[in-house]
Amino acid sequence: MSLAAEAFVSQMAAAEPWPENATLYQPLKDDQILLSDHASSLAVQAYLRMCGLPVQVVCRANAEYMSPSGKIPFIHVGNQVVSELGPIVQFTKAKGHTLSDSLDDVQRAEMKAYMELVYNMLLTAEVQKAQNI
């Protein structure tokens, strides 16, 4: 898809309200999900809940093959499918849902740094937990 087409689709998506039937897809929890993917899924779920956006979590055996980028988790909102935390945050921002509207540029940069720190710490904790089991 060309850049112009992507920009048009993004504008159209931004005009539509967040639906009640938005879906977050991830691999099956017990058998197939990698720790890093599980951490990403939890991060997306936490972000959407903090924004007050309803989302239903669905576990599928073939989730990574359903994703447009081959990476998980991904959300299906209306006729849009968006994968990975960063693009999902940008997508929700385009729809008018963000947690950082009242922050200045320095505070936004600090927030992103803290988010990465927490994400990496949670991922490390998940790996250590799995090794101890």
Solvent accessible surface area in square Angstrom, and as a share of the most:
residue,aa,sasa,rsa
1,M,165,0.74
2,S,69,0.45
3,L,154,0.77
4,A,79,0.61
5,A,40,0.31
6,E,84,0.37
7,A,59,0.46
8,F,124,0.52
9,V,47,0.27
10,S,59,0.38
11,Q,130,0.58
12,M,100,0.45
13,A,3,0.02
14,A,36,0.28
15,A,84,0.65
16,E,73,0.33
17,P,116,0.73
18,W,26,0.09
19,P,35,0.22
20,E,147,0.66
21,N,115,0.59
22,A,0,0.00
23,T,15,0.08
24,L,0,0.00
25,Y,28,0.11
26,Q,1,0.01
27,P,4,0.03
28,L,63,0.31
29,K,108,0.46
30,D,140,0.73
31,D,121,0.63
32,Q,85,0.38
33,I,30,0.15
34,L,118,0.59
35,L,60,0.30
36,S,45,0.29
37,D,30,0.15
38,H,40,0.18
39,A,7,0.05
40,S,20,0.13
41,S,0,0.00
42,L,82,0.41
43,A,27,0.21
44,V,0,0.00
45,Q,20,0.09
46,A,49,0.38
47,Y,20,0.07
48,L,0,0.00
49,R,159,0.58
50,M,132,0.59
51,C,24,0.14
52,G,60,0.58
53,L,10,0.05
54,P,52,0.33
55,V,28,0.16
56,Q,114,0.50
57,V,48,0.28
58,V,27,0.16
59,C,46,0.28
60,R,105,0.38
61,A,55,0.42
62,N,74,0.38
63,A,0,0.00
64,E,58,0.26
65,Y,180,0.69
66,M,69,0.31
67,S,10,0.06
68,P,90,0.57
69,S,62,0.40
70,G,41,0.39
71,K,112,0.47
72,I,16,0.08
73,P,1,0.01
74,F,5,0.02
75,I,0,0.00
76,H,73,0.33
77,V,4,0.02
78,G,44,0.42
79,N,117,0.60
80,Q,32,0.14
81,V,63,0.36
82,V,22,0.13
83,S,9,0.06
84,E,61,0.27
85,L,43,0.22
86,G,43,0.41
87,P,66,0.41
88,I,0,0.00
89,V,31,0.18
90,Q,106,0.47
91,F,22,0.09
92,T,0,0.00
93,K,108,0.46
94,A,51,0.39
95,K,24,0.10
96,G,60,0.58
97,H,55,0.25
98,T,35,0.20
99,L,70,0.35
100,S,12,0.08
101,D,108,0.56
102,S,107,0.69
103,L,49,0.24
104,D,80,0.42
105,D,110,0.57
106,V,104,0.60
107,Q,84,0.37
108,R,75,0.27
109,A,62,0.48
110,E,86,0.38
111,M,54,0.24
112,K,122,0.52
113,A,63,0.49
114,Y,139,0.53
115,M,78,0.35
116,E,101,0.46
117,L,95,0.47
118,V,79,0.45
119,Y,53,0.20
120,N,78,0.40
121,M,119,0.53
122,L,104,0.52
123,L,43,0.21
124,T,71,0.41
125,A,53,0.41
126,E,40,0.18
127,V,55,0.32
128,Q,101,0.45
129,K,124,0.53
130,A,46,0.36
131,Q,137,0.61
132,N,130,0.67
133,I,166,0.84
